[in-house]
Amino acid sequence: MAEEIELKLALAESHQARFLRHPLLKQATERHVETLDNIYYDTADLSLRRGGISLRLRRKGRDWLQTVKLAGTSTAGLSSRPEWETPYAGHFDFSSIDQSAVRQWLQRPKLLARIIPICETRFRRITWKFPAPSGAVLLTLDRGWIIANGRREAISEVELELAGAPVHAIFGLATQLAQRVTLTPSVLSKAERGYRLHSGTPPVPFRATVATLSPAMPPFEAFRHIALSCLEHLQQNHHGALTSDDPEYIHQMRVATRRLRAALRLFAPVLPEHFAEPLRAPLSALMKQLGRARDLDVLLTEIANPVLATLPNEPRLPALASDITDRRYAARAKAIAMLAAPDHGRMLLTALESLHAKPSANAATILLIGFASERLKRLRNKVRRLAVAADTDDPISLHALRIGVKRLRYALEFFSPLAPERASNRVLKQLASLQDTLGQLNDLSNAGAMLMDCAGDDPRLREAVTLIGGWHGPHYASLLVSISHELGHLTRLRLPKLRRNVE
């Protein structure tokens, strides 16, 4: 069995020629070009995929090779997984697989009889070999197509694979390459993309997942798991944000960025010195642009459009909605440009390299269970103080409370694997409901200034703003009443007790 450790990067198709002119490629000790045909197999009901197994035949010249890969681990583009490669002699042969459970499962006659082709890939691969400490790094550029069920998608990706070298050697090369071309860590393999084409299932925005934690792990290791989960959340929505009109992709990227910033803040006491500095400015800029696009989405769909639908014959509203729409498209275009720029890929590579670096010698001096309890209590106590200070006549105090509730909610979500599920879900549901109410109040409070900015000096558009404000007035008042009732409960908020043993 071999273990494949590689970093997969999406390369903008428009940057392929620029990549091939990169001066770094001249430093390679070897260069090889080949055309690869691959066929991926599974059963009609995708039994192998559900079992975390990939089965592929690859033609190299006149010969065919059979490869079996297990799911392994994949975090934000960097993957590590077991694989077995053997010559193919006209029938599948799994005898070389040294994990008996996998071998026996694949060798079942009923399963073998059901295996069929699922998708194909055909691409031209250029491979460069670079020397590195204790081994080498193999750099490949793949250009071609994925084909399934009469549909196809372009392949334009770069992979860096370790050949005995340490992990940091991958990032050293990737960072140099990303100085000139747009390279973005990619979370989808060719096989996964082929399966999507095969099923015809349209992609949907990807939501945050909970990282696996244990009470006895060092806090920095827990941060590593959480931060990689945030990067995965960010990257799973990247392609959709660039190619789809669905605003939820950009919203989910904004949520992922907020969660990553929250994790950096939450774990600040145990992070290495200057750890967050290279990420702080890029994350802030990304958050600002994604936030601008999201705010205009909300302004149009949740503030202006409901009034337009209720008052379809009011002539002043469509002109204002048109101006909001123009600004929304402009903000979205700026967000997409930022996501497609080389700086975005370099930021992600910086984050990945930092998270895969060895922790400092004193990183394991405390256990996660104690650290998590202390940080949650600190955030809970701050929320209690903000709840006492909150005044429904003071939007600034409500905004501060919203931020405090959001940070506590994210922290509790991060540490939820350490708490009883029922107790954790109860508090999270309470915080989510409160955050939603405070968010609606914040959106309505900010809408006035944003609408007036859209209206400018046009008196008719200013009258439209007044109409919108009056229409939302009763709802705003009901939200304030709801918050006033919740403040008392919030001052008595109790956290779930964290467990020292997690099954």
Secondary structure as UniProt FT lines:
FT   STRAND          2..11
FT   HELIX           13..15
FT   HELIX           16..20
FT   HELIX           23..27
FT   STRAND          30..42
FT   TURN            44..45
FT   HELIX           47..50
FT   TURN            51..52
FT   STRAND          53..60
FT   TURN            61..62
FT   STRAND          63..70
FT   STRAND          73..75
FT   TURN            76..77
FT   STRAND          78..87
FT   TURN            95..96
FT   HELIX           100..106
FT   HELIX           109..112
FT   TURN            113..114
FT   STRAND          116..132
FT   TURN            133..134
FT   STRAND          135..148
FT   TURN            149..150
FT   STRAND          151..164
FT   HELIX           167..177
FT   TURN            178..180
FT   STRAND          183..185
FT   HELIX           190..199
FT   TURN            215..216
FT   HELIX           219..236
FT   HELIX           238..243
FT   HELIX           248..266
FT   HELIX           268..270
FT   TURN            273..274
FT   HELIX           277..298
FT   HELIX           299..304
FT   HELIX           305..310
FT   TURN            312..313
FT   HELIX           316..340
FT   HELIX           342..355
FT   TURN            361..364
FT   HELIX           368..389
FT   TURN            392..393
FT   HELIX           395..415
FT   HELIX           416..418
FT   HELIX           421..455
FT   TURN            456..457
FT   HELIX           459..491
//
